[in-house]
């Protein structure tokens, strides 16, 4: 779930994994692993990714899709 949401939100911002990594400080490998549901990030990383993507943390954690602001 979080991996699918992260990928959807990242793509909605037209960010590559590398872009998101540079902006958030979370490694590209970690972002890839999350998006492929290999790794579940800790809450600190989830918060950083949500802030970087300018979305509420719940947007990453739930199935409810909200409008993404570019």
Secondary structure, 3 states (H helix, E strand, C coil): CHHHHHHHHHHHCCCCHHHHHHHHCCCHHHHHHHHCCCCCCCHHHHHHHHHHHCCCHHHHHCCCCCCCCC
